[in-house]
Structures are given as C-alpha cells and as structure tokens.
Amino acid sequence: MTRVSLYDTTLRDGAQQEGISLSVTDKLAAVAILDDLGVDVIEGGWPGAIPKDTEFFRRARDLELTHARLAAFGSTTKPGADPAHDPQVLALRDSGAPVITLVAKADPRHVVSALRTTLEENLRMVADTVSFLARDAEVMVDLEHFFDGLAADEGGEGIANEAITSANAPVSAGTPTPDEDAAVAAAAPVPATEYALAVLLEAARAGATTVIPCDTNGGNLPDTIAQVTARVRALLDAEGFGHVVLGIHCHNDTGCAVANTLAAVGVGARQVQGTVNGYGERTGNANLLTCLANLQIKLGYEVVSPGSVGKLSTVSSLFSELVNIAPFTRDPYVGQSAFAHKAGLHASAIRVDPDLYQHIDPAQVGNGMRMLVSEMAGRASIELKARELGVDLSGRPGVAQELARVVKQREAEGYTYDAADASFELLLRDELGTLPRFVRVESWKVSSQEIAEVEGRPFTQTEATVKVHTDGRHIRTAEGNGPVNALDRALRAVLIRDYPVVGDFELVDFRVRILDEQHAGTDATIRVLIRMSDGKRTWSTVGVGTDVIEASWEALFDGYWWGLLASGVVPLLVVEQA
C-alpha cells in the first residue's frame, strides 16, 4: 500500500475561522486527540509571533506523543535580513519543535506587492532560512499562492521581468534610494514564467524535506490541481529531488478542497494538509477527516492504522466540543445525517440489505445508521426505526402499520419526527403499552404581569405553577425569564424531589416556527422543537399547537419524560390515576 502522511493545521490555520479561539490548554488537548488518531504532523502555531503559541510549544515539550510530531509554523526571514539574527526565525528554532514549516511566497505579484522586495531577494530569503533551520529541525515549506502565481506567470498576467526586478521593490523598508534602485535593476532577473517553480526548487536545494504547493485562495479546480501537481513531481524527479516529499494544501472556496486534495494525491502528492471538520477562514480548509476516509477506505492508501479509521466520528465530535461549534450534521462519513434515511422506498430496500443505500458500513468510521420517521414513512421505516430503538416489530405488522398512519396524520398537523427522535420513541412505546408513567399532570398554568419599573424600564414578572402526581400530589411554583423558562424551572423542581437524575437534565436548544402560511399571525399553528442533554447524550422532542406556551409545554414535558426513560429510573406512579 502506498503511504500518504497526514499534516493537521487545525490549531493554526483552522483557528483562523470566525468564532474559534483556542487556549493553550485546548491545543494540548487537541494534540492528544490527533496523536491518538494517527496524524503524522500537528502544526501547533506560530511561536515568536503569537505569545499564546510560544507558551504552547514551551508546555508541549512535556508531551509524550506516540506517533505525531509537532510543527512550528512561521515565515522566511525578512528582506535584507540574515536568518541567524531574525528574532522570528530564532523563535522557530528555539521552540523545540522537531518540524518547522516555513511559508514562502511563490507568486511574483505577492513578492512585489506584499513583501516589497525583488524576486531574487525572495529566493535568497527562502534558501537562507531553510538552510539555517535545517541544522536543528526538519524543514517543510508551504509555497503560498503557488497555483495562482504559476497561472498568472504563464498567462502573461504578471509584470514583465524587468519591471518586477527594477520597480516598487526595495530590499530595505522605506523609500528606495537611487543606489538601491540601481542595485535592484542590476539584479539578474528570474523568468516570471518559472518563478513559482524556482521557489520550490530553491527550497529543495536548501534542504527542505517536503514542499507543499498551496491553493491559498481556494479558487482552483481538480483538473488544474492535478496537472500542476504532476508537473511539479516530474520536475523534482528530473532535478534530482526524488527524495523530497510533495504535499498539497487546499482551501475550500469553490467547495472542491477535498476533491483537489485527492486529485493531487492521485498524481504524486504524498502529504495531505487539512483541518478537522474543515475549519478555517472564509469557507475553510480541506476536511482532513473526509480526506483520510476517502484515501484509505475508497482509494486504498495507507494513512492511519485500520483501527484508527473507526475513531473518525469521535474525533469530529471531540473537536466540535473543543471549539464550541455545533457539529455539521451533514458532514461526509462523520455527520449525524451521513447515514440517515428517510424515504419509504429506501427503507424497504434497507430492511432487505442496508448496503443497498449506503456507500460503506457506517461502523467503519465510528458512525451509525439512523432511520428518520416522517410523513414518507411506511411500515418498513417504522420497523427499522423501532429496531434502532431496541424494539422488534417484525412479528407485529399491525403496530407498525398503525404507527405509520399516526405519524402521517400528526405530521400533517405540524409535528416533525425526523427532528425529534425522542418524541417518536414515546409514541412507539405508548402504542405498545410499554411506556412508563413517571408522573401524572393535574394542571399547569403561566401568568405574566408588569409589576414595576426598574431603572426606568417596565419589569415583567412571569410565574408558572405545576401540579403533578408521582407517589403523592406535588405543587411547585417558580419564576422565570419568560413563560417557557418559568415552566421549565417549575417542572424541574417538582420532578427532582422523586427523580434526582433530573438535576442532570439541561435545556440546550429551543426553536419556534410558524407553520400556517394562511394565518401567519398570532393565531397561526406553532411548532416547538426542544433539545435537552444530560451531559452524556442529547435528545429532541416536538410540540405543536396554536398556543406557543401549550406547544412548548408538550415538547418540554416529553423531553423530561424521555430523559427519565433513558436514565432507567423506576417510575413511582405505579398505577396511573384516571
């Protein structure tokens, strides 16, 4: 099997996504997860430029990694500077990281406009920095804007060689002097049509073990990526650098980051850079987990150990928690909906053979098949969903048929069971007569009133009263921030006396939607979806009605009911009262 190495840049490039901010502790936790997965290189950040990353590498020296190596990321030395005296270059060396990844400009337009230097000086910066750092660590080079730079050169869109090397580009900062202009003009020009390739070869000559062309703007498509990557591999081999590893780094601005990565591997790239869950600025980076699964399961490359492939879904979830961003349910392989089936036709086939509508066994990546019950459900869908919930209906076709009828009717009224599995399980067990009756509700009510002004603003007090029976009659009144919160607090308070496990339940999401397009005002039909958690699992319930409080109560009460069911507590209401 051909080996392809994984290079994770979640902690640096992925952390540039809006809303992501990783502490040093977060990064250390992430490293342990990635090391356990079998990632080869983990890019930890930019020491010397970002204090938090400097601290990360200091603390990371105590890590005992079983597989991965840490990489420190940084740029080449500044124009006109000696890397041996450049503080940022020295910070890379002093980080103690066994791998250093340098970013080098490979687009002549960026050399001129961003670095404000000459093409020759940029080549000197690459060569000197790589050779200096290679004395103490393995050096890899990210060739920034490689594909766009090469295309602009070949298309004649770049500035003429003479203009590039003689104008706009002083070696030192500030306004160029006549002597500096003369020195720049006298520099031997590098043919613009070969500049990106010249940077790549300069890095290889100086001792880089891996060179990584980057689709930094994410605008290229698979055909272009494949053609250029094949050309680069051939050039390295022809120039005597067959030992240099060729990598690929893609962004997802066209939605092709994973496809571009696979295209590059297909023609010779042997290192894949990406981020967990595709995190990154703009539209993100290549999703490293999707790349891994495609390369190993579909294409037969050796990426991680066979046992590690089954950890993909767990890794995705752990990182979602780490960055505090809800997981994207439709992510390939690892998303909650990746192997979810809804249509009745699919269900009939899946009952015969699950592989008929699944491209792999979801267990391969640590995921599982889910059946979604909706108005499309037939008997087969109901039977499969019941089996998923641990209930065998194969010998009770009448129950499945009746449940399918009830689901269709209730979905016509506004319920949605594909988004509320817990509500469907309550419906199923009620139909079977196996639903425990933990409580009986006598009544509930909510009242709101404006009672005073606080700091010149009206203050509204909301109060809810809940009366329920377990082994006795319990009444609890609670105030809350609005009627739903008041109901939640009152119900929780009355249940927790007899069922202490309720103390672990938490309302984590509350969504309201108007369903009736004909009556979109305050008398419209309302659907409420509630998601709850006990810290180990999450579940969703649904309520429907023309009264938003009534719909909320239905979803809320079912949420607590299912939580008690899943917790395995013994119901105290042995005989339900009429």
N, C-alpha and C positions, 0 to 999 in steps of 0.2 A: 504493500500500500504506500502511496506517495504521501509524504508528511507535509502538512501545512500548519504553520505556527500561528497562534492567536496573540494579538497585541491589543490589550484593552486600554482605552484612553478615556474611560468614563470619568475618572477622578480629575481630569484636566479639561479635555475637550467637551465631554458630556456635561461637566459642571457649568459650562457657559450657557446652558439653557435657561431661559427665563424661569424664575421661581425655584431654582436649585441653588442651595448654598450648603456645602458640606463642611462640617467641622473636622478638626484633626481626628477626633475620636470616630466620627463617621467614616473617614477614609481608612483608618486602621481596620475597622470592622469590615469594610468593603474588600480590602486586600485579603482577609481571611476567607471570605466567600469565594472570591475569584481564584485564589490558590487552591481551594478545595475542588473547584470545578475543573481545574487543569489548565488554566490560562498560562501561557508561556512568559509573557512580559506584561507588567502592570505599570502604566505611566502614572506616577504619583502627583505630579505637579511641577511648578517652576520655582525651584529654590533660588533665593537671591533676589527674585523679582517680587515674590509674594511671601510675606512673613509667615503666614499660616503653612505654606508649603515647605518652607525652611524648617519649621518646627516638626512637620510631618516626617521629613527624612531623618531628623535627629531622633525622633522616637521610633521610627521604623527600623533602626539599627538593631533593636532588641527583638524584632520579629524572627520567628523560626519558621520559614516557609518550606514547604515540602516539595514544591515544583516550580513556582513562579519566581521570576527575578524582577526587581523594581527598576524602573527607568526614571531618570530625572530629565525633564524637558527644558530646553532653552534655545536661545538663538546664537548664531555665529557672532564672532567679535564685531565690534563697531568699525565703520570705515576709518582707515588710518591707524587702527589700534593693534597692539600686539596682544594676542590672547593670554599670554603669560602675565599681563598686567591689567587685564579687563576684569573688574570685580564680578560681573555676572558670569563670565566663563569660569572664574575661580570658584564661584559658589556652586556651579555644577560639579566641578571636580571634588570639592570638599563635602558634597552631600553624602558621599559614601555609597551612592547607587552603583551597582555593577554595570548598569547600562545607562548611557547618556544619549538622548535623542535630540539632535540639533535640527532646527528649522532653517532652511536656506532658500533664498529667493531664486526661483528658476524661470521667472518671467522677466524679460528685459525691461518691460514697461514698469514693473514694480521696482526693479533695481534703480531705475532713473527717478521715478516719481516718489516712491516711498522711502527708499534708503538714501536717495540723493547722492548717489555715487556712480562710478563707472562700472561697466561690465567686467573689465579686467580686475578692478579692485574687489568686486564681489567674489570673483573666482579665488582671489588671494585670501579673502576672509574665510571662505569655505575650507580651502586647503590647510591654512594655518591652524584654524580652530580644531578641525578633525584630527590633524596630526598631533597637536598638543594634548588633547584629551585622550587620544587613543593610547597614551603611555600608561594611563591609570584605569581605564574602563573600556568596555566595548562601546563603540560609537555607531549609531544609526542616524541616517539623515532623511528627514522629511523634506521633499522637494516641493515647496509651496507653489501653487498655481502652475504646476508643471504642464498639464494638458492644455490649458488656455494659453499659456505662454508659447508652447510649441505651435499651436494652431495659428496664433497671431503672427508669429515669425514666418511660417510657411505661406500664410495667406497674404503676406506683404503688408499687414496692418501695422507692423512695428515701425519705429522711426529708423531711418537709414543709419547704417553703422557709424558713419562719420558724425552724424548729429547726436547719436546716443553717446558716443565717447568724448565729444568735444563740448557739449552744451548741457546746461542745467544740472551738472553732476560734479560738484566739487568733492574732493576726498574728505576735506575737513568741514566742520559746520561753519555756517556764516556765509557772507558774500565772498565769492571767489576773487582772488587777486589775479592780475594779469599773468603772474608766474604760474599760478595754479591752472589757469586756463590753458596755458602753453603746455604744461606738463600733461594735462588730460588729452589735449589734441595730439600730442606726440605718442600717446599710448597705442600699442598695436591693437587694432580693432578685432573683436571676436565676431565671426559671421553670425548675424542675427538668426539666420535660418537654422543654426545648430546650437543656439545658446542654451536652451534647456538641457540638451544632451551634454553640452560642455560642462555644465554644473554637476550633472550626475557623474560623469567620468572623473571630474576633479575630486569629488567626494570619495570615489572608489580608489583612486590613486593615493589619496592621503591616508587610507586605512579604514574607511567605513566598512563594516561587515554587512550592512543592509542599507539599501537605498529604496526610498518609498515615494514614487510619484503620487502627488496629491491632486484630487479633483476638488480643490478648495472651495470653489463657488458652487459645486454640485450641479453644474449645468450640462454635463456630458452624458451621452447615451452609451449603451453597452457595445455597439459596433465600434465606436471611436475608442473606447477604453481598451477593447481587445486588440485593435490594430496597433495602437501606440505601445501597449504593453509588450506585444510580440516583437515589435521593432526594438524596444529597449533591451529585451532579453537577448536578442540576437546581437545587438551592439556590444553588450557587456561580454558575451562569449567571444566575439571577434577581437575585442581589445585585450583579451587575456584575463578577464574578471569573471570567469565562470564560477568561481567560488563565492562571489558576492550574492547575497540573497536579495531577491527583488520582491518588494512589498506593494501593497495597494491601500490607499486611504481615500474613501469616498464620502461625500456629503449627499443629502437626500433631497435636494431642491427640485429635482424632476421626479421624485418618487422612485428612482432607479438605483439607489445606493447599494442595496443587496445584489441586484442584477448586475450592476457594474463590477462589484467585487467578484462575483462568480465568473464573470467574463474574463477578468484579469487572471484569476487562478487557472482558468482553462487554457491560457496561453503562456503560463510560466511563472506567475507570481506565486510565491511560497510563504509569504507572511500577510495576514489579513488584519487590518486595523479597524476598530469599531468600538461601539459603546453598548453596554447593556440596555436593552429596551429601546435602542436607537436614540438615546438622549443626545442633545447637542443644540447649538444655537440655530436660529432660523427653523428649518424643518428637520434638523437633527442629522446624525451620522448614520452610517451603515449599522444596522442592528446586529451586534456580534452574536447574539443567541440564534437569530434566524440564519446567519451565515454559517455558524457551526453546524446546525441541524442539516441544512442543505448540503454542505460539503461532506459530512460524514454519513448521513443516512441516505441521501439521494445520489451522491456522486462517488462515494466510496473512498474518500481521502481519510487519512489518519489525522485526526485533530486532537481529540482527547481520548481518554480510556473509555471503552464501551460502557462501563458503569456510570461514568460521569454524564453521559447524554441524558440519562434519566433524571438528572438534577436541574434541567433547564427551567422547568416551570417554577421550581422552588427558588432558584436564583433570581428569576424575574420578579417574583413576589417579594423577596427579601430586599431587593433594590428599590422597589416601589415604596416599601415602608421606610427605607433609609432616606430617600429623597422627599418623602411625604407627598407623593403624587399618585393618585389612584391609577391602578394598572389599566392599560388599554385592553379591554376585553376581547378585541378582535385581532390582537397580535397573532401572527402565524405561530403555530406549534404550542405556544405557552399561554395564550389568552383564554379566558374563561369560555369564550364563544368559539374557540378554534375547532372544537369537535361537538358543537351544539346543533341539534337537528330539530326542525320544526314542522316541515310539510308532511302531511299524511302519507303521500306517496313514498317519501324517503323512509318513513317509519316502517312501512310494510316491508320494504326491502331490508332494512337494518335488522328487523326481527328475524329474518332468514339468515343474514350474514352481515355483520357490522362493516366489514371491509368493502362492501358494495358502495358505500357512500363516504368512506374515509380513506385518505391517501396513505396514512400509516396508522398503526395501533397507537393511540394517544399515550399509552403507558410507556412507550419508548422514550418520551420526553417528560415523563412525570405528570402528565395531564390525564384527563378522563373524559369519556363521552357523556354528554348531557342530552336529555330529551326535553324539548320545550313544548309545553302544552298550551294550545291556543284554539281559536275557532276552526283552525285547519285540522285539529286532532280527530283521528278516528280511533277505533278500538285498539289498533296496533300501537299507536302513540301512547295511549293510556296504559297499556300493558307494559311497554318498555319503560315509561316514566315510573310506574309503580315498582318495577323490578329494580330500578336505580335507587328507589327509596326503601328497598328491602322487603317489598310486598309482592307475592306471587299471585297474579290474577289469571294465569294460564288456564286454570280449571274453573274460572268464574266469568265466562264471557258476558253474562248479563250485567255484572257490576261494571265492567269496562264500557259496555255499550251505554249504560245509564249515565256513567260519569262523562262520557263523550257528549251526550245530549245536554247534560247540565252545564258543562264547560262552554259549549256553543251558545247556550241561552244566556249565561252570565257574561260572556264576552260581548254579546250583543247589547247588554245593559251597560257595558263600560269597564268590566273587570279585565285584567290582563294577567294571565297566569304564567306566561313565559318570562315575565319580570318579577314574579312573586311565587317562587317555588314553595315557600313555607305555607302560603295560603292554600296552594293546591294540595299539599300533604294533609292539611287539616280537613279539607273537603273529602279527600280519599278515605281517610281513616274514619271520618264521620259516616260516610256511606257504608263502610264495612262494619260499623258498630264497635270499632276498637279505639275510639278517641277518648282518652282520659278526661274526666270532668274535674278540673282542678278547682274551679270556683263557679258559683252561680251569681250573675249580676242581678241585683234587685233594682238598682237605678243609678243614674249618674246625671249630674247637671253642672252647667257652667254659667257663671254670671260675671259681667264686666260693668264697672261703673267708674265714672270720673269723679274722684273724691276731693281733689285739692289741686293746687298749683305748686310745683316745685321749681324754684329758681325762675319763676315767671312763666313756666310752661305747664299745660294741663297734665295731671298724673292720673293714669288709669289703673285701677286695681282689678285683676282677674282672679277669680276664685272658683275652684272645682270641688265638688263633693261626690264621692263614690261610695256606694253601699253594695257590699258583696257578701256572699256566704261561702265559707270553707267548712270548718267544723263548728262554726258559730257565725253570728252576724257581726260584721265589721264595718264601721263607717270611718272614713277619713276625709278631711277637708284640707286642701292645700292651695296656696297661692302660687302663681307662676307668671312668667313673662309671656303673656298671651294665653289663649284658651287651651291649645294643644299641650304646651308646657305644663300648665296647671293640671290638666287631666293626667299627664304622664307622671307627675310628682305624686298626685293623689293615689293613682292606681299602684304605683311602685310602693308607696308607703303602706298600703293596705295588704299587699301581697307578701311583702318582705317579712312580715311577722310570722307567717306559717311556712314560707318558702324562702329561706335566707339566700338561696342561689340567685334570686332576683337582683341582689345587690351588685352582681357582676354584669347585669344587662345594661346596655347603653344604646340610646337612640343616636345613630350616627348620620342618618340622612332622612330628609322629609321633603317630598315633592308633591306639588298640587298641579293638576291640569284640568282645564275646562274642556269637556268633551262635546257638548251640544253646540254645533255650529249655528243651528237655527235660533238658539237662545243663549247668546254669549254673555249675557249679563249676570246679575246676581242670582237669577233663578235657574241657571244652567246646571246640567249634571256635572258633578265634580268627581275626579278620580284622585285618590291619595295613595302614594307609594311610600312605604316606610322601610328603612333598612336598620337592623339592630345588630349588635355584636356582644359577645360575652368575653372577648379577648382571644378566643380560640377559633371561633367561626363567626360568619355573618349570615344573616337570613333576611328575606324581604317578604312583606305582606302588603295586601292591597285592600282598600275600602272605596266604596262608590256610593254616591247619593246626591241629592240636590242641596243638602246641607253640608257645608265643608267640615263642620265640627262633628257631625254624625259619621261622615266618611272617615275622618281622622280617627275617631274612637274605634271604628271597626278595624282599621288597619293596626292601630296601636294595641288593642286588646288581643288580636290574633298574634301579634308579634310576641307578646308576653306568653301567650298560650303555647306557641311553638317552642319558645325558649325553654319553658318548663318541660315540654315533651322531650326535647333533645337532651335535656340535662338528666333525664331518667329519674326524676323525683317521684315519690309515691303520692298520688292525689289524696287529699284529706277528705274531699267531698265524695264519700263512698257511694251514697245514694243521692242522686240528683233530685232536688225538690221540685215539685210542679210549680 
